[in-house]
Amino acid sequence: MRIEHDYLAAHLHRINVLPSQECQLCDYGTMNAEHLRTCPVLDLSKNYQKSIFKKAHLYRSARHLMVQQPRVGVG
C-alpha cells in the first residue's frame, strides 16, 4: 500500500492494465488509497482502533467488490 503497487485503478492504469484510473466502484475520482477512505460504495462505518486495520478492511472490501464486476481493460 505504501509503494502504490496495488490492484487499485490508479496503479493499474499507470502500468497500462486499465484504460482509466477512475474508481470502478463509484465512477467518481481517482481510485487510490486516499479515495478508498471516502468512496461512498465502501462500508466506512467500521470503527477500528488502529488505522492499519481500517486500511486493510477498505482494501479487502474494494477488492471483493471489484472481483464481482465484469472485467475491463487490456487483453
N, C-alpha and C positions, 0 to 999 in steps of 0.2 A: 504494500500500500504506500509506503514512503517513497519508493523509487518510481512510482507510477507505472509499473509493469503489471497491469491487471487486465481484467476482462471487460472493463467499462468502455463505453463507446469512444471517449476521448483518446484513450490509448490505442484501441483497435483501429480507429480512423488514422492515427499517426503512423501505424505500420501497414496501412492500406488493406485492412481486412474489412472495414465498413466504409460505406460511401459518405457517412456523416458522423459528426461527434455529438449530435443531438440525442437527448435522453430517449431511450427506446421504451421507457415505461410511461412517461407523461408527455412526451413530444415537446418538451419545453426546456430550453437551456442545455448547456454542455454537460454531458454525463461524465462526471468525475467524482472523486471522493467528497469534495465540498458540496456538490449538488445532492448527493445522497442524504445529507443532513436536512434538506428542505424539500425533497421530492414528495409531492402530495400523494403519490401512489403507495409509498412505503409506510409501514406502521411505525410512526415516530413516538407512539405513546409509551413504549417501554422505558422505564426509568432505571437505568443501570448506574450503579455507584461508580464504576470505573469506566472511563471513556473508551478504553480499548474493547470492552465487551460490547458497547453500543456500536462502535465501528464494525466489529465482526458481525453483529446482528444485521446491520444495514447492508453490508456486502452480501451476506448469505441470503437475505430477503430479495435483494436485487437480482442475484444470480438465479434464484428459484423462479422469479417472475420472468426473467429473460429466457430461461430454458423452455418455458411454456409457450413462448411466442414463435411464430414462423420465422425461419432463418432468412436473413437478408445479408447482402454483402457480395464479396468477390468469390467466385468458384463455388 
